[in-house]
Amino acid sequence: MCTVVVSIDPSAEIPLILVGVRDEFAGRPWVPPAEHWPGLIGGRDLQAGGTWLAVDPAARRAGALLNGRGVLAPEETRRSRGELPLRAAAEGGLPDLDLTCYDPFHLVLADPGGARLWHWNGAVLSEDELPPGTHMIVNSGWEQGDENERVAFFRPLFATAGRPPALDAPWGEWRELATGAGLPAGDPRTMIIHHELPDGRVFGSLSVTLLALAAGGVRYDFTGDPRDPAAFRRVLPG
């Protein structure tokens, strides 16, 4: 996953909204979100067995993973980062693991009370607690300025988007924004990417998640058609 938007408003009926865009090689096999693990729901990466975003409906908690930058783990001890959002969602914190076995990552843990963010660059672990407001995390980390063109364009739009008044209410403009706001793939600001590489492979945005976390439950919508705001299907009804 290469873009996560977290919107926190403690006074709202839905205090936390999370948007997740997964970028990956198109040929890497995966299946859509379901309860592929007991009590946990998420899309499953069939190559490594983990996920990029996991939801624990009973705990009203979600873990989302982005690749980071830094020192890669040794090949002989490397583990899949796809287990990290599953463990975080289930345990409610950063799993107690030997992080030197993982390539660099950013890990978001969200619930109705807010969100935390861990960064691992292969040598140093750091942690942030996201304050109320609208935040964007990309592969470079939590971008708080306007240097990143994607963040500079989209963050103000997400910040002013009207929140659904209830878990079962329409998403409104959130669906349009989450699927790229109509920007073409070649636009440097785009959130939905498509790159055809010289070796014939395609790297791009494969799916989009819209997640609402509230005291009354979880709303989880998903699409494998990242440019179509009408293609979302309900995974969890709220």
C-alpha positions as CSV (number, residue, x, y, z in Angstrom):
1,M,0.0,0.0,0.0
2,C,1.4,3.3,-1.0
3,T,-1.0,6.0,0.2
4,V,-3.0,6.1,3.5
5,V,-5.2,9.0,4.5
6,V,-6.3,9.3,8.1
7,S,-8.9,11.8,9.2
8,I,-9.5,12.2,12.9
9,D,-12.3,14.2,14.4
10,P,-13.0,13.1,18.0
11,S,-16.3,15.1,18.1
12,A,-17.8,13.5,15.0
13,E,-20.2,10.6,14.9
14,I,-17.5,8.8,12.9
15,P,-14.3,9.9,14.6
16,L,-11.9,8.1,12.3
17,I,-11.9,7.6,8.6
18,L,-9.1,5.8,6.8
19,V,-8.5,5.6,3.1
20,G,-6.0,3.1,1.8
21,V,-4.6,2.8,-1.7
22,R,-2.6,-0.3,-2.4
23,D,0.2,-0.1,-5.1
24,E,1.8,-3.3,-6.2
25,F,2.9,-5.3,-9.3
26,A,-0.2,-6.3,-11.3
27,G,1.0,-9.8,-11.7
28,R,1.3,-10.5,-7.9
29,P,-1.7,-12.7,-7.0
30,W,-4.2,-11.6,-4.3
31,V,-7.8,-12.1,-3.3
32,P,-10.3,-9.5,-2.0
33,P,-11.1,-8.9,1.6
34,A,-12.7,-11.6,3.7
35,E,-12.1,-13.4,7.0
36,H,-9.0,-15.1,5.7
37,W,-7.8,-15.3,9.3
38,P,-10.0,-16.0,12.4
39,G,-11.6,-12.8,13.5
40,L,-9.6,-10.6,11.1
41,I,-10.7,-9.3,7.7
42,G,-8.5,-8.1,4.9
43,G,-7.4,-8.7,1.3
44,R,-4.9,-11.6,1.1
45,D,-1.6,-11.5,-0.7
46,L,-1.3,-15.0,-2.1
47,Q,2.4,-14.8,-2.7
48,A,3.5,-14.1,0.9
49,G,0.3,-14.9,2.7
50,G,-0.2,-11.6,4.6
51,T,-2.2,-8.5,3.9
52,W,-1.8,-4.8,3.4
53,L,-4.7,-3.8,5.6
54,A,-6.3,-5.8,8.4
55,V,-9.5,-5.1,10.3
56,D,-10.6,-6.5,13.7
57,P,-14.3,-5.8,13.6
58,A,-14.9,-6.9,17.3
59,A,-12.2,-4.5,18.5
60,R,-13.1,-1.8,16.0
61,R,-9.4,-1.6,15.1
62,A,-7.4,-1.6,11.8
63,G,-3.8,-2.0,10.8
64,A,-2.4,-0.6,7.5
65,L,1.0,-1.2,6.1
66,L,3.1,0.8,3.7
67,N,6.6,0.0,2.4
68,G,9.3,2.3,3.8
69,R,12.8,3.3,2.8
70,G,16.1,2.3,4.3
71,V,18.2,-0.8,4.9
72,L,16.7,-4.1,3.6
73,A,16.6,-7.1,5.9
74,P,19.2,-9.9,5.3
75,E,17.8,-12.4,2.7
76,E,18.4,-15.4,5.0
77,T,16.2,-14.0,7.8
78,R,13.7,-11.8,5.9
79,R,10.1,-12.2,6.9
80,S,7.0,-10.9,5.1
81,R,5.8,-7.5,6.3
82,G,2.3,-8.6,5.5
83,E,1.9,-10.2,8.9
84,L,2.4,-6.8,10.7
85,P,-1.0,-5.3,10.1
86,L,-2.6,-8.5,11.1
87,R,-0.7,-8.7,14.4
88,A,-1.2,-4.9,15.1
89,A,-5.0,-5.1,14.5
90,A,-5.3,-8.2,16.7
91,E,-3.0,-7.0,19.5
92,G,-3.7,-3.3,19.5
93,G,0.0,-2.3,19.3
94,L,3.2,-2.9,17.5
95,P,3.9,-6.6,17.7
96,D,6.8,-7.7,19.9
97,L,9.0,-9.0,17.0
98,D,12.6,-8.9,15.9
99,L,12.2,-6.0,13.4
100,T,15.6,-6.7,11.8
101,C,13.9,-9.5,10.0
102,Y,11.7,-7.0,8.1
103,D,12.4,-4.6,5.3
104,P,11.6,-0.9,6.1
105,F,7.9,-0.1,6.7
106,H,5.3,2.4,8.0
107,L,2.6,0.8,10.1
108,V,-0.7,2.6,11.0
109,L,-2.9,1.4,13.8
110,A,-6.3,3.1,14.0
111,D,-9.4,2.8,16.2
112,P,-12.2,5.3,17.1
113,G,-9.9,6.9,19.6
114,G,-7.2,7.9,17.1
115,A,-4.2,6.6,15.3
116,R,-0.6,5.7,15.9
117,L,2.2,5.3,13.3
118,W,5.4,3.4,13.5
119,H,8.4,3.8,11.2
120,W,11.1,1.3,10.7
121,N,14.0,2.1,8.4
122,G,15.9,-1.1,8.9
123,A,18.0,0.3,11.8
124,V,15.8,2.7,13.9
125,L,12.2,2.5,15.1
126,S,10.2,5.6,15.7
127,E,6.6,6.3,16.7
128,D,4.1,9.1,16.2
129,E,0.6,9.7,17.5
130,L,-1.5,11.4,14.9
131,P,-3.4,14.5,16.3
132,P,-6.9,15.5,15.2
133,G,-6.9,16.5,11.6
134,T,-6.3,15.1,8.2
135,H,-3.0,13.2,7.6
136,M,-1.4,11.5,4.6
137,I,1.2,8.7,4.8
138,V,3.2,7.7,1.7
139,N,6.3,5.6,1.2
140,S,8.5,8.5,2.5
141,G,6.4,8.6,5.7
142,W,4.0,11.0,7.4
143,E,4.2,14.0,5.0
144,Q,3.3,17.1,7.0
145,G,4.5,19.8,4.5
146,D,3.6,20.5,0.9
147,E,6.8,19.2,-0.7
148,N,5.1,16.0,-1.9
149,E,2.8,17.0,-4.8
150,R,0.3,14.2,-4.1
151,V,-0.1,15.3,-0.5
152,A,-0.2,19.0,-1.3
153,F,-3.1,18.4,-3.8
154,F,-5.2,15.8,-1.9
155,R,-4.8,16.6,1.7
156,P,-6.8,19.9,1.6
157,L,-9.5,18.1,-0.4
158,F,-9.8,15.3,2.1
159,A,-9.7,17.8,5.0
160,T,-12.8,19.6,3.6
161,A,-14.7,16.6,2.5
162,G,-18.0,16.2,4.4
163,R,-18.0,13.3,6.8
164,P,-20.8,10.8,6.6
165,P,-23.2,11.5,9.5
166,A,-23.6,7.8,10.3
167,L,-21.9,4.4,9.4
168,D,-24.7,3.5,7.0
169,A,-24.8,7.0,5.3
170,P,-23.4,7.5,1.8
171,W,-19.7,8.3,1.5
172,G,-20.4,11.3,-0.7
173,E,-17.2,12.9,-2.1
174,W,-14.9,10.5,-0.2
175,R,-15.5,7.9,-3.0
176,E,-14.4,10.4,-5.7
177,L,-11.3,11.5,-3.8
178,A,-10.3,8.0,-2.8
179,T,-10.4,6.9,-6.5
180,G,-8.1,9.7,-7.6
181,A,-10.4,12.7,-8.2
182,G,-10.2,12.2,-11.9
183,L,-6.5,12.9,-12.2
184,P,-4.8,11.0,-15.1
185,A,-2.2,8.4,-14.3
186,G,0.6,10.6,-15.7
187,D,-0.2,13.5,-13.4
188,P,2.6,13.9,-10.8
189,R,-0.1,14.6,-8.2
190,T,-2.1,11.4,-8.9
191,M,-3.0,9.0,-6.1
192,I,-4.0,6.2,-8.5
193,I,-0.9,5.2,-10.5
194,H,-0.1,3.0,-13.5
195,H,3.5,2.4,-14.6
196,E,4.4,0.1,-17.5
197,L,8.0,-1.0,-16.9
198,P,10.7,-1.7,-19.6
199,D,10.6,-5.4,-18.7
200,G,6.9,-5.7,-19.5
201,R,5.6,-5.7,-15.9
202,V,3.0,-3.2,-14.7
203,F,3.2,-1.5,-11.3
204,G,0.1,0.4,-10.2
205,S,-2.8,0.9,-7.8
206,L,-4.7,-2.3,-7.5
207,S,-7.3,-1.5,-4.9
208,V,-8.8,1.1,-2.7
209,T,-10.3,0.8,0.8
210,L,-12.7,3.2,2.6
211,L,-12.9,2.5,6.3
212,A,-14.9,4.2,9.0
213,L,-14.3,3.4,12.7
214,A,-16.8,4.5,15.3
215,A,-18.0,3.5,18.8
216,G,-21.0,1.8,17.2
217,G,-19.0,-0.4,14.7
218,V,-17.0,-0.5,11.5
219,R,-17.9,0.4,7.9
220,Y,-15.5,-1.2,5.4
221,D,-15.9,-0.6,1.7
222,F,-13.5,-2.0,-1.0
223,T,-12.9,-1.9,-4.7
224,G,-10.5,-3.6,-7.0
225,D,-11.3,-1.0,-9.7
226,P,-9.3,1.9,-8.3
227,R,-10.5,4.6,-10.7
228,D,-14.3,3.9,-10.5
229,P,-16.0,5.6,-7.5
230,A,-19.1,3.5,-8.2
231,A,-17.3,0.2,-7.9
232,F,-17.0,0.0,-4.1
233,R,-18.7,-3.0,-2.4
234,R,-19.5,-3.3,1.2
235,V,-17.3,-5.7,3.2
236,L,-18.6,-4.7,6.7
237,P,-21.9,-2.9,6.9
238,G,-21.2,-0.8,10.0
